[in-house]
Amino acid sequence: MSDTFPVRRLQTLLHEQIPLAREMGAEVRSWGPAGLEIEAPLAPNLNHHGTFFGGSASALGILAGWSLVHLLTLDAGLDAEIVIQRANVRYTAPAPGGMVARAMPPGPEQWGRFRRVFERRGMARLRVRIVLMCAGTEVASLEAAYAAVGASP
């Protein structure tokens, strides 16, 4: 895991406020210009085929996307509550081991539009692409939309 204060704080938040993240064994690996990565081991996410359970994979991807948007808004000084609005998952291969979810940051134009709308309306939506990897191979991807709503009245 990256040894940065926001990442450590995020890890604590995930395990204390989202019990599923703790039960899945989700651990924040990194956060930076390339995006945010969260990993989870196979054992607590095992299905009856001996591979990573699809529901756990979906949850890990949604968690990574939520975490990315959460950290981006904090970094920008936006007082926002982040919620998932929708997610579309595409599974391409079974995952026989632990999984890493990588949430890709928005481009400058998309992020600028998000900020302008949020600052004007007190709410905005951001689409995030998430890739799920197992042993370096892409096994699934998500297209997710997150809503940010102003936390202060």
PyMOL CGO cylinders between C-alpha atoms (Angstrom):
from pymol import cmd
from pymol.cgo import CYLINDER

trace = [
    CYLINDER, 0.00, 0.00, 0.00, 1.16, 3.52, -0.70, 0.3, 1, 1, 1, 1, 1, 1,
    CYLINDER, 1.16, 3.52, -0.70, 2.39, 5.15, 2.50, 0.3, 1, 1, 1, 1, 1, 1,
    CYLINDER, 2.39, 5.15, 2.50, 0.39, 8.35, 2.16, 0.3, 1, 1, 1, 1, 1, 1,
    CYLINDER, 0.39, 8.35, 2.16, -1.97, 9.86, 4.68, 0.3, 1, 1, 1, 1, 1, 1,
    CYLINDER, -1.97, 9.86, 4.68, -5.02, 9.88, 2.34, 0.3, 1, 1, 1, 1, 1, 1,
    CYLINDER, -5.02, 9.88, 2.34, -4.51, 6.20, 1.49, 0.3, 1, 1, 1, 1, 1, 1,
    CYLINDER, -4.51, 6.20, 1.49, -4.13, 5.17, 5.14, 0.3, 1, 1, 1, 1, 1, 1,
    CYLINDER, -4.13, 5.17, 5.14, -7.19, 7.23, 6.03, 0.3, 1, 1, 1, 1, 1, 1,
    CYLINDER, -7.19, 7.23, 6.03, -9.15, 5.65, 3.16, 0.3, 1, 1, 1, 1, 1, 1,
    CYLINDER, -9.15, 5.65, 3.16, -8.14, 2.15, 4.29, 0.3, 1, 1, 1, 1, 1, 1,
    CYLINDER, -8.14, 2.15, 4.29, -9.39, 2.89, 7.80, 0.3, 1, 1, 1, 1, 1, 1,
    CYLINDER, -9.39, 2.89, 7.80, -12.64, 4.35, 6.44, 0.3, 1, 1, 1, 1, 1, 1,
    CYLINDER, -12.64, 4.35, 6.44, -13.28, 1.30, 4.24, 0.3, 1, 1, 1, 1, 1, 1,
    CYLINDER, -13.28, 1.30, 4.24, -12.73, -1.21, 7.04, 0.3, 1, 1, 1, 1, 1, 1,
    CYLINDER, -12.73, -1.21, 7.04, -14.59, 0.75, 9.72, 0.3, 1, 1, 1, 1, 1, 1,
    CYLINDER, -14.59, 0.75, 9.72, -17.54, 2.09, 7.70, 0.3, 1, 1, 1, 1, 1, 1,
    CYLINDER, -17.54, 2.09, 7.70, -18.04, -0.57, 5.00, 0.3, 1, 1, 1, 1, 1, 1,
    CYLINDER, -18.04, -0.57, 5.00, -18.10, -4.01, 6.69, 0.3, 1, 1, 1, 1, 1, 1,
    CYLINDER, -18.10, -4.01, 6.69, -18.14, -5.81, 3.32, 0.3, 1, 1, 1, 1, 1, 1,
    CYLINDER, -18.14, -5.81, 3.32, -14.75, -4.27, 2.44, 0.3, 1, 1, 1, 1, 1, 1,
    CYLINDER, -14.75, -4.27, 2.44, -13.29, -5.65, 5.67, 0.3, 1, 1, 1, 1, 1, 1,
    CYLINDER, -13.29, -5.65, 5.67, -14.86, -9.10, 5.19, 0.3, 1, 1, 1, 1, 1, 1,
    CYLINDER, -14.86, -9.10, 5.19, -13.58, -9.28, 1.60, 0.3, 1, 1, 1, 1, 1, 1,
    CYLINDER, -13.58, -9.28, 1.60, -10.07, -8.48, 2.80, 0.3, 1, 1, 1, 1, 1, 1,
    CYLINDER, -10.07, -8.48, 2.80, -9.95, -5.38, 0.57, 0.3, 1, 1, 1, 1, 1, 1,
    CYLINDER, -9.95, -5.38, 0.57, -6.69, -3.45, 0.91, 0.3, 1, 1, 1, 1, 1, 1,
    CYLINDER, -6.69, -3.45, 0.91, -5.81, -0.17, -0.81, 0.3, 1, 1, 1, 1, 1, 1,
    CYLINDER, -5.81, -0.17, -0.81, -2.63, -0.76, -2.81, 0.3, 1, 1, 1, 1, 1, 1,
    CYLINDER, -2.63, -0.76, -2.81, -1.98, 2.61, -4.39, 0.3, 1, 1, 1, 1, 1, 1,
    CYLINDER, -1.98, 2.61, -4.39, -3.36, 5.98, -5.40, 0.3, 1, 1, 1, 1, 1, 1,
    CYLINDER, -3.36, 5.98, -5.40, -1.79, 8.40, -7.84, 0.3, 1, 1, 1, 1, 1, 1,
    CYLINDER, -1.79, 8.40, -7.84, -1.95, 9.84, -11.36, 0.3, 1, 1, 1, 1, 1, 1,
    CYLINDER, -1.95, 9.84, -11.36, -2.51, 6.36, -12.84, 0.3, 1, 1, 1, 1, 1, 1,
    CYLINDER, -2.51, 6.36, -12.84, -5.58, 5.81, -10.66, 0.3, 1, 1, 1, 1, 1, 1,
    CYLINDER, -5.58, 5.81, -10.66, -6.45, 3.88, -7.53, 0.3, 1, 1, 1, 1, 1, 1,
    CYLINDER, -6.45, 3.88, -7.53, -5.88, 0.18, -6.87, 0.3, 1, 1, 1, 1, 1, 1,
    CYLINDER, -5.88, 0.18, -6.87, -7.56, -2.03, -4.29, 0.3, 1, 1, 1, 1, 1, 1,
    CYLINDER, -7.56, -2.03, -4.29, -6.78, -5.73, -3.94, 0.3, 1, 1, 1, 1, 1, 1,
    CYLINDER, -6.78, -5.73, -3.94, -8.60, -8.62, -2.30, 0.3, 1, 1, 1, 1, 1, 1,
    CYLINDER, -8.60, -8.62, -2.30, -7.43, -12.20, -1.69, 0.3, 1, 1, 1, 1, 1, 1,
    CYLINDER, -7.43, -12.20, -1.69, -9.20, -15.26, -3.06, 0.3, 1, 1, 1, 1, 1, 1,
    CYLINDER, -9.20, -15.26, -3.06, -10.00, -17.07, 0.21, 0.3, 1, 1, 1, 1, 1, 1,
    CYLINDER, -10.00, -17.07, 0.21, -12.81, -14.84, 1.56, 0.3, 1, 1, 1, 1, 1, 1,
    CYLINDER, -12.81, -14.84, 1.56, -14.19, -14.34, -1.97, 0.3, 1, 1, 1, 1, 1, 1,
    CYLINDER, -14.19, -14.34, -1.97, -14.19, -17.96, -3.13, 0.3, 1, 1, 1, 1, 1, 1,
    CYLINDER, -14.19, -17.96, -3.13, -17.09, -19.41, -5.09, 0.3, 1, 1, 1, 1, 1, 1,
    CYLINDER, -17.09, -19.41, -5.09, -18.11, -23.07, -5.57, 0.3, 1, 1, 1, 1, 1, 1,
    CYLINDER, -18.11, -23.07, -5.57, -15.87, -23.32, -8.68, 0.3, 1, 1, 1, 1, 1, 1,
    CYLINDER, -15.87, -23.32, -8.68, -12.75, -22.43, -6.70, 0.3, 1, 1, 1, 1, 1, 1,
    CYLINDER, -12.75, -22.43, -6.70, -12.47, -19.00, -8.36, 0.3, 1, 1, 1, 1, 1, 1,
    CYLINDER, -12.47, -19.00, -8.36, -13.17, -15.42, -7.31, 0.3, 1, 1, 1, 1, 1, 1,
    CYLINDER, -13.17, -15.42, -7.31, -16.93, -14.93, -6.80, 0.3, 1, 1, 1, 1, 1, 1,
    CYLINDER, -16.93, -14.93, -6.80, -18.47, -12.61, -9.43, 0.3, 1, 1, 1, 1, 1, 1,
    CYLINDER, -18.47, -12.61, -9.43, -20.40, -10.66, -6.80, 0.3, 1, 1, 1, 1, 1, 1,
    CYLINDER, -20.40, -10.66, -6.80, -17.21, -10.01, -4.87, 0.3, 1, 1, 1, 1, 1, 1,
    CYLINDER, -17.21, -10.01, -4.87, -15.48, -8.90, -8.08, 0.3, 1, 1, 1, 1, 1, 1,
    CYLINDER, -15.48, -8.90, -8.08, -18.30, -6.47, -8.81, 0.3, 1, 1, 1, 1, 1, 1,
    CYLINDER, -18.30, -6.47, -8.81, -18.23, -5.16, -5.24, 0.3, 1, 1, 1, 1, 1, 1,
    CYLINDER, -18.23, -5.16, -5.24, -14.43, -4.73, -5.37, 0.3, 1, 1, 1, 1, 1, 1,
    CYLINDER, -14.43, -4.73, -5.37, -14.72, -2.76, -8.62, 0.3, 1, 1, 1, 1, 1, 1,
    CYLINDER, -14.72, -2.76, -8.62, -17.49, -0.53, -7.25, 0.3, 1, 1, 1, 1, 1, 1,
    CYLINDER, -17.49, -0.53, -7.25, -15.43, 0.01, -4.10, 0.3, 1, 1, 1, 1, 1, 1,
    CYLINDER, -15.43, 0.01, -4.10, -12.37, 1.04, -6.14, 0.3, 1, 1, 1, 1, 1, 1,
    CYLINDER, -12.37, 1.04, -6.14, -14.39, 3.50, -8.22, 0.3, 1, 1, 1, 1, 1, 1,
    CYLINDER, -14.39, 3.50, -8.22, -16.06, 4.96, -5.14, 0.3, 1, 1, 1, 1, 1, 1,
    CYLINDER, -16.06, 4.96, -5.14, -12.67, 5.30, -3.43, 0.3, 1, 1, 1, 1, 1, 1,
    CYLINDER, -12.67, 5.30, -3.43, -11.19, 7.11, -6.44, 0.3, 1, 1, 1, 1, 1, 1,
    CYLINDER, -11.19, 7.11, -6.44, -14.03, 9.64, -6.57, 0.3, 1, 1, 1, 1, 1, 1,
    CYLINDER, -14.03, 9.64, -6.57, -13.90, 10.05, -2.79, 0.3, 1, 1, 1, 1, 1, 1,
    CYLINDER, -13.90, 10.05, -2.79, -10.18, 10.88, -2.83, 0.3, 1, 1, 1, 1, 1, 1,
    CYLINDER, -10.18, 10.88, -2.83, -10.48, 13.14, -5.89, 0.3, 1, 1, 1, 1, 1, 1,
    CYLINDER, -10.48, 13.14, -5.89, -13.21, 15.22, -4.25, 0.3, 1, 1, 1, 1, 1, 1,
    CYLINDER, -13.21, 15.22, -4.25, -11.29, 15.42, -0.97, 0.3, 1, 1, 1, 1, 1, 1,
    CYLINDER, -11.29, 15.42, -0.97, -8.14, 16.48, -2.82, 0.3, 1, 1, 1, 1, 1, 1,
    CYLINDER, -8.14, 16.48, -2.82, -10.13, 19.18, -4.65, 0.3, 1, 1, 1, 1, 1, 1,
    CYLINDER, -10.13, 19.18, -4.65, -11.61, 20.48, -1.39, 0.3, 1, 1, 1, 1, 1, 1,
    CYLINDER, -11.61, 20.48, -1.39, -15.16, 19.53, -2.38, 0.3, 1, 1, 1, 1, 1, 1,
    CYLINDER, -15.16, 19.53, -2.38, -17.44, 18.68, 0.54, 0.3, 1, 1, 1, 1, 1, 1,
    CYLINDER, -17.44, 18.68, 0.54, -19.30, 15.78, -1.08, 0.3, 1, 1, 1, 1, 1, 1,
    CYLINDER, -19.30, 15.78, -1.08, -20.98, 12.52, -0.23, 0.3, 1, 1, 1, 1, 1, 1,
    CYLINDER, -20.98, 12.52, -0.23, -20.27, 9.93, -2.93, 0.3, 1, 1, 1, 1, 1, 1,
    CYLINDER, -20.27, 9.93, -2.93, -22.76, 7.20, -3.89, 0.3, 1, 1, 1, 1, 1, 1,
    CYLINDER, -22.76, 7.20, -3.89, -22.87, 4.65, -6.68, 0.3, 1, 1, 1, 1, 1, 1,
    CYLINDER, -22.87, 4.65, -6.68, -25.54, 5.46, -9.24, 0.3, 1, 1, 1, 1, 1, 1,
    CYLINDER, -25.54, 5.46, -9.24, -25.10, 2.55, -11.63, 0.3, 1, 1, 1, 1, 1, 1,
    CYLINDER, -25.10, 2.55, -11.63, -22.55, -0.02, -12.73, 0.3, 1, 1, 1, 1, 1, 1,
    CYLINDER, -22.55, -0.02, -12.73, -22.23, -2.29, -15.73, 0.3, 1, 1, 1, 1, 1, 1,
    CYLINDER, -22.23, -2.29, -15.73, -19.90, -5.28, -15.27, 0.3, 1, 1, 1, 1, 1, 1,
    CYLINDER, -19.90, -5.28, -15.27, -18.38, -7.36, -18.05, 0.3, 1, 1, 1, 1, 1, 1,
    CYLINDER, -18.38, -7.36, -18.05, -16.69, -10.62, -17.02, 0.3, 1, 1, 1, 1, 1, 1,
    CYLINDER, -16.69, -10.62, -17.02, -14.18, -11.99, -19.52, 0.3, 1, 1, 1, 1, 1, 1,
    CYLINDER, -14.18, -11.99, -19.52, -12.36, -14.79, -17.67, 0.3, 1, 1, 1, 1, 1, 1,
    CYLINDER, -12.36, -14.79, -17.67, -12.47, -16.65, -14.35, 0.3, 1, 1, 1, 1, 1, 1,
    CYLINDER, -12.47, -16.65, -14.35, -10.10, -15.45, -11.65, 0.3, 1, 1, 1, 1, 1, 1,
    CYLINDER, -10.10, -15.45, -11.65, -8.33, -18.37, -9.94, 0.3, 1, 1, 1, 1, 1, 1,
    CYLINDER, -8.33, -18.37, -9.94, -6.54, -16.11, -7.44, 0.3, 1, 1, 1, 1, 1, 1,
    CYLINDER, -6.54, -16.11, -7.44, -6.70, -12.78, -5.68, 0.3, 1, 1, 1, 1, 1, 1,
    CYLINDER, -6.70, -12.78, -5.68, -7.90, -9.78, -7.61, 0.3, 1, 1, 1, 1, 1, 1,
    CYLINDER, -7.90, -9.78, -7.61, -6.83, -6.16, -8.11, 0.3, 1, 1, 1, 1, 1, 1,
    CYLINDER, -6.83, -6.16, -8.11, -9.35, -3.48, -9.10, 0.3, 1, 1, 1, 1, 1, 1,
    CYLINDER, -9.35, -3.48, -9.10, -7.85, -0.44, -10.82, 0.3, 1, 1, 1, 1, 1, 1,
    CYLINDER, -7.85, -0.44, -10.82, -10.09, 2.64, -11.10, 0.3, 1, 1, 1, 1, 1, 1,
    CYLINDER, -10.09, 2.64, -11.10, -8.93, 4.96, -13.88, 0.3, 1, 1, 1, 1, 1, 1,
    CYLINDER, -8.93, 4.96, -13.88, -8.94, 8.70, -13.19, 0.3, 1, 1, 1, 1, 1, 1,
    CYLINDER, -8.94, 8.70, -13.19, -11.12, 10.95, -15.33, 0.3, 1, 1, 1, 1, 1, 1,
    CYLINDER, -11.12, 10.95, -15.33, -9.52, 13.03, -18.04, 0.3, 1, 1, 1, 1, 1, 1,
    CYLINDER, -9.52, 13.03, -18.04, -9.00, 16.77, -17.43, 0.3, 1, 1, 1, 1, 1, 1,
    CYLINDER, -9.00, 16.77, -17.43, -12.06, 17.76, -19.47, 0.3, 1, 1, 1, 1, 1, 1,
    CYLINDER, -12.06, 17.76, -19.47, -14.35, 15.27, -17.70, 0.3, 1, 1, 1, 1, 1, 1,
    CYLINDER, -14.35, 15.27, -17.70, -13.01, 16.28, -14.27, 0.3, 1, 1, 1, 1, 1, 1,
    CYLINDER, -13.01, 16.28, -14.27, -13.33, 20.00, -15.07, 0.3, 1, 1, 1, 1, 1, 1,
    CYLINDER, -13.33, 20.00, -15.07, -16.95, 19.53, -16.14, 0.3, 1, 1, 1, 1, 1, 1,
    CYLINDER, -16.95, 19.53, -16.14, -17.66, 17.53, -12.96, 0.3, 1, 1, 1, 1, 1, 1,
    CYLINDER, -17.66, 17.53, -12.96, -16.19, 20.28, -10.76, 0.3, 1, 1, 1, 1, 1, 1,
    CYLINDER, -16.19, 20.28, -10.76, -18.06, 23.09, -12.54, 0.3, 1, 1, 1, 1, 1, 1,
    CYLINDER, -18.06, 23.09, -12.54, -21.39, 21.28, -12.26, 0.3, 1, 1, 1, 1, 1, 1,
    CYLINDER, -21.39, 21.28, -12.26, -20.77, 20.36, -8.61, 0.3, 1, 1, 1, 1, 1, 1,
    CYLINDER, -20.77, 20.36, -8.61, -19.79, 23.91, -7.66, 0.3, 1, 1, 1, 1, 1, 1,
    CYLINDER, -19.79, 23.91, -7.66, -22.83, 25.35, -9.47, 0.3, 1, 1, 1, 1, 1, 1,
    CYLINDER, -22.83, 25.35, -9.47, -25.50, 22.81, -8.46, 0.3, 1, 1, 1, 1, 1, 1,
    CYLINDER, -25.50, 22.81, -8.46, -24.12, 21.12, -5.35, 0.3, 1, 1, 1, 1, 1, 1,
    CYLINDER, -24.12, 21.12, -5.35, -24.28, 17.76, -7.10, 0.3, 1, 1, 1, 1, 1, 1,
    CYLINDER, -24.28, 17.76, -7.10, -22.66, 16.12, -10.10, 0.3, 1, 1, 1, 1, 1, 1,
    CYLINDER, -22.66, 16.12, -10.10, -22.10, 12.73, -11.68, 0.3, 1, 1, 1, 1, 1, 1,
    CYLINDER, -22.10, 12.73, -11.68, -18.79, 11.17, -12.70, 0.3, 1, 1, 1, 1, 1, 1,
    CYLINDER, -18.79, 11.17, -12.70, -18.28, 8.08, -14.84, 0.3, 1, 1, 1, 1, 1, 1,
    CYLINDER, -18.28, 8.08, -14.84, -15.34, 5.85, -13.94, 0.3, 1, 1, 1, 1, 1, 1,
    CYLINDER, -15.34, 5.85, -13.94, -13.78, 2.90, -15.77, 0.3, 1, 1, 1, 1, 1, 1,
    CYLINDER, -13.78, 2.90, -15.77, -12.53, 0.09, -13.55, 0.3, 1, 1, 1, 1, 1, 1,
    CYLINDER, -12.53, 0.09, -13.55, -10.41, -2.87, -14.67, 0.3, 1, 1, 1, 1, 1, 1,
    CYLINDER, -10.41, -2.87, -14.67, -10.24, -6.07, -12.62, 0.3, 1, 1, 1, 1, 1, 1,
    CYLINDER, -10.24, -6.07, -12.62, -7.01, -8.07, -12.86, 0.3, 1, 1, 1, 1, 1, 1,
    CYLINDER, -7.01, -8.07, -12.86, -5.93, -11.50, -11.64, 0.3, 1, 1, 1, 1, 1, 1,
    CYLINDER, -5.93, -11.50, -11.64, -2.24, -12.41, -11.89, 0.3, 1, 1, 1, 1, 1, 1,
    CYLINDER, -2.24, -12.41, -11.89, -1.70, -9.62, -14.42, 0.3, 1, 1, 1, 1, 1, 1,
    CYLINDER, -1.70, -9.62, -14.42, -4.60, -10.68, -16.68, 0.3, 1, 1, 1, 1, 1, 1,
    CYLINDER, -4.60, -10.68, -16.68, -7.76, -8.63, -17.14, 0.3, 1, 1, 1, 1, 1, 1,
    CYLINDER, -7.76, -8.63, -17.14, -10.71, -10.75, -16.01, 0.3, 1, 1, 1, 1, 1, 1,
    CYLINDER, -10.71, -10.75, -16.01, -13.48, -8.14, -15.87, 0.3, 1, 1, 1, 1, 1, 1,
    CYLINDER, -13.48, -8.14, -15.87, -14.24, -4.47, -16.33, 0.3, 1, 1, 1, 1, 1, 1,
    CYLINDER, -14.24, -4.47, -16.33, -16.83, -2.04, -15.03, 0.3, 1, 1, 1, 1, 1, 1,
    CYLINDER, -16.83, -2.04, -15.03, -18.27, 1.19, -16.29, 0.3, 1, 1, 1, 1, 1, 1,
    CYLINDER, -18.27, 1.19, -16.29, -19.71, 2.92, -13.24, 0.3, 1, 1, 1, 1, 1, 1,
    CYLINDER, -19.71, 2.92, -13.24, -21.36, 6.24, -12.53, 0.3, 1, 1, 1, 1, 1, 1,
    CYLINDER, -21.36, 6.24, -12.53, -21.02, 7.90, -9.13, 0.3, 1, 1, 1, 1, 1, 1,
    CYLINDER, -21.02, 7.90, -9.13, -23.09, 10.78, -7.85, 0.3, 1, 1, 1, 1, 1, 1,
    CYLINDER, -23.09, 10.78, -7.85, -21.52, 13.44, -5.65, 0.3, 1, 1, 1, 1, 1, 1,
    CYLINDER, -21.52, 13.44, -5.65, -23.93, 15.37, -3.47, 0.3, 1, 1, 1, 1, 1, 1,
    CYLINDER, -23.93, 15.37, -3.47, -22.94, 18.35, -1.36, 0.3, 1, 1, 1, 1, 1, 1,
    CYLINDER, -22.94, 18.35, -1.36, -22.49, 17.21, 2.22, 0.3, 1, 1, 1, 1, 1, 1,
    CYLINDER, -22.49, 17.21, 2.22, -23.06, 20.65, 3.76, 0.3, 1, 1, 1, 1, 1, 1,
    CYLINDER, -23.06, 20.65, 3.76, -26.40, 22.47, 3.58, 0.3, 1, 1, 1, 1, 1, 1,
]
cmd.load_cgo(trace, "trace")
